[in-house]
Amino acid sequence: MRTQSCRIGLFAAASLLLFVPALLAQEKVPRGVLTAATYDFGTVKQGAKLSHTISLRNIGDAPLVIERISSSLPALSVRVKKVIAPGDEATIALELDTAEMSGEVRDDVAIHTNDAQTPPLSFHIQGRVHSPIDVLPRPAIFLSAFRWETETASRSVTIVNNEESPLEILGKRVEGNRFTAELTPTEEGRRYQLTVKLVPGAPAGHGSGQIALSTNRGEIRIPVFTFLKDKVYVNPPEADLGRIDLEQAQKEPKLLEFRSLSIFVYKHRGQDFRIRAEPSLPFIAVEMTPAEGPAAVINIPRQGPTGVFELKVVLIKDQLKPGKFEGTIRVSTNDQEFPHLQIPVRIEVK
């Protein structure tokens, strides 16, 4: 009897194995195919509004659903219908506004669909936007230096006139008190060099501003981002923990782990640098690495050996309560010139 039961069981199992592939063979799936992989718009003048279309076919036997489209170009809009029936074709409409673009443009647009068996469809956009005026190598200035380097440290950009008529710079306005700016013509009417230096007596830390150049063709604005460092400095300079939903945090405690952040305390040539960190808010804890002893010493390019501590700012769930809070993390150091640092902390709990 047992032998007969086993035979029946084996027969049933074999029948099921034969039946499963038949079911899978009947499963209908979508399959998207693009008719082009690249859109090269060549060279256009800044401000041109471009339009282009690409066809998307569904060669599968189930509806193809467009779930989302991702691109790194804010000025690019992509339109396509949401669902493409089996055997049908849809038009992807591209519109690109080059008003805020300059130089080489490259981007990969990804189309995410319900076709789980293949990666997202993608096509490449490329071209060059010819602007009347270029700021090179980039239309912004970033300058970081120690306080004792302010006399020699500088950053420069070049204003290049791409038109035949001369570019006249009629005036310069510095908006910000942490840096100075000097404008030098290198080829009158064609090229100008703008050089920025830090103000030695400015407050330590990050700053931002801009330089406005009035010209015979309108105003050119160049943003400036600075970081003035003392021998002992903190980066980032504050702990902004944003907004916390208390009820959601109670239900999903792991969410608080994603809200923790790290702040680093540095000392230039700080081989025996030591600190203590004390938060003023009761629901904030600070985990320090290294936990004991002197700082870890790393070699930072163009800076040399630097002592560094990582302060991981974490939230204590049981101590949280609703409200807007501002506090500090007080850092005590063994450096006689900078014995204390204050790191601002902000958080909103709702």
Secondary structure, 3 states (H helix, E strand, C coil): CHHHHHHHHHHHHHHHHHHHHHHHHHCCCCCEEECCCEEEEEEEECCCEEEEEEEEEECCCCCEEEEEEECCCCCEEEECCCEECCCCEEEEEEEEECCCCCEEEEEEEEEEECCCCCCCEEEEEEEEEECCEEEECCCCEEEEEEHHHCCCCCEEEEEEECCCCCCCEEEEEEECCCEEEEEEEEECCCEEEEEEEECCCCCCEEEEEEEEEEECCEEEEEEEEEEEECCEEEECCCEEEEEECHHHHHHCCCHHHHCCEEEEEEEECCCCCCEEEEECCCCEEEEEECCCCCCEEEEECCCEEEEEEEEEEEECHHHCCCEEEEEEEEEEECCCCCCEEEEEEEEEEC
